[in-house]
């Protein structure tokens, strides 16, 4: 089977060369592989790195394409890649990732065994490890700090899941269910995979497949990421609430209870009613116990121990608050988001009408 390996990137000059070297070292035959590289208006050297890779390796592959994402987000970048890909199997890989030498080969084996969509575990990795980065890594790798998504941790055997990262898809899947929804950012995977499973396809996670994702190198970067993830969870409610899990809203519920119980506690001060402090005190106490327990579990299972790990409870709290506030902001912005979608579609329809005249 022929494979189109797709990578999109925006300002990833620091990591994309390493990923392309791993692409070059894949065990799957190059004469059955197409490489589709999409640059999303990078202001650094990313596109030049793509062009150099194409010029140096084009004769080894079926084809290497370097394309430009003319859309506004990651979904439009993936759609650009898919529309131009010619392979029987389309594999998407994030630019901020690492793949082992047998990555393509293992995906093809699973697809050839009868699956339509597959992927594997996607554990995290650290760039230039330091004790502080290792503490952030521990927070991000923990179920308490990230999510329960199965692809974040290695599993045993084969199982069917609701979503996958770095997925491999038979071309016919896109022909039947369509492409990524370009109205969405960061949740485009959830929405597409919901349509895929609704259409009757299964998403297979195999322990034979593994890839790696680099975590954010700073606490500020991680906070920004969590806020953005949470915001898109909120916005996605008005597009495809069915593709979201109740677990996506746990940080939001925590923030809302925190706000409401805090308001009640302030009212208790105003009206001199001490019992009104109880909901806030109970919430903080229960969260604090869970936070400390999960911190202890994370530290005990960590391969290395160091002093920075004492900050884990604070980091967990900050990440949860960031995600929860992001979801709250996303929900508040839903009316404006709907207007943007309507305006965008009207503009698109107007352009199409002009083109047909």
ABEGO torsion letter per residue (X at the ends): XBBBBBBBBBGAAAAAAAAAAAAAABABBAAABBBBBBBBGBABAAAAAAAAAAAAAAAABABBBBBBBABABAAAAAAAAAAABABABBBBBBABBBBBAAAAAAAAAAAAAGBABBBBBBBBBBBGBBAAAAAAAAAAABAAABBABAAABBBBEBBBBABBBGBBBBAAAAAAAEBBBAABBGAAAAAAAAAAAAAGBBBBBBAABBBBBBBBABAAAAAAAAAAAAAAAAAAAAABAAABBAAAAAAAAAAAAAAAAAAAAAAAAAAGBAAAAAAAAAAAAAAAAAAAAAAAAAAAABABBBAAAAAAAAAAAAAAAAAAAAAAAAAAAAAAAAAAAAAAAAAAAAAAAAAAX
